[in-house]
Amino acid sequence: MSVPLPLYLALSAALFTIGVAGVLSRRNAIVVFMCIELMLNSVNLTLVAFSAFLGDITGQALVFFVMAVAAAEAAVGLAIVIAIFRNKQTVNIDEINILKW
Amino acid sequence: MTAETLIFALLAIGAIVSAILMVVQRNPLMSAIYLIANFFCLAALYLLLHAQLLAVLQIVVYAGAIMVLVIFVIMLLNLGAENKLTERLNVKITIGVALVVGLLLELLYVVLGPGQDWVPAVVPAGTAGIGTVESMGAALFGQFLLPFEITSLLLLAAVIGAVILAKKRL
């Protein structure tokens, strides 16, 4: 492996911060949701990189579980978005504030 | 510059560009398309790191299952170009994005800056095959058997929860 580990971590950090910026700046609930998926994936890249450079399979097993949790999160999150859209006719997270004190 | 470095550079640029395009797109459907492109770049990076099974799972589960679900919901709610949300920049968002840039610089300093004694000096020999289906299966059904079984409970709970949430009335 001729590419050093810090470069993989730097790429992962860049993807993670792009995801954070998306969560903070976008107002569409589904796009916010996709930005969270991007952040999960950047962490997966970190885990796979460490797994490969340490020769340990634990990182890859953890990525497997992260994927399972992401799939569950996608199903429940999109069901919530559909339920909110049915009640309020919007997915703008600025207008969905009934839980805000 | 070896071929591996070149491939890594191309994939890294592709991943970052598609991620930025995903965030700045107005149309949520285009955001989803760019996110799928990003997932393919990441799958190729997994291959570069000898994680073959995860590269396939990345495409099948993420680009296949999850993103199809997202695109399905976008089309179901009809959030296309006609009724884009009015998204405007305000002071709070500007401060937030500035803080995010600070976070990026901090992270880059930690991973690329001085004092890299946490980087493994040599990659252990003979570990190129740890990402195959065989060794992943042995790990998942041996060392990680209990978490693996609990994952099935999580998926069952998610299925039931999604059905209950999306149903009009029970």
Interface residues (C-beta under 8 A of the other chain):
Chain A: M1 S2 V3 P4 L5 P6 L7 Y8 L9 A10 L11 A13 A14 L15 F16 T17 I18 G19 V20 A21 G22 L24 S25 R26 R27 N28 I30 V31 F33 M34 C35 E37 L38 N41 N44 L45 V48 A49 S51 A52 F53 L54 G55 D56 I57 T58 Q60 A61 V63 F64 F65 M67 A68 V69 A70 A71 A72 E73 A74 A75 V76 L78 A79 I80 V81 I82 A83 F85 R86 V91 N92
Chain B: T2 E4 T5 F8 A12 A15 I16 A19 I20 M22 V23 P28 S31 A32 L35 N38 F39 L42 L45 Y46 L48 L49 H50 A51 L53 L54 L57 Q58 V61 Y62 A65 I66 L69 V70 V73 I74 L76 L77 L79 L85 E87 L89 I93 G96 V97 V100 V101 L103 L104 L107 L108 V111 L112 Q116 V119 P120 V123 P124 T127 I130 G131 S135 M136 A139 L140 Q143 F144 P147 T151 L154 L155 A157 A158 V159 G161 A162 V163 L165 A166 K168
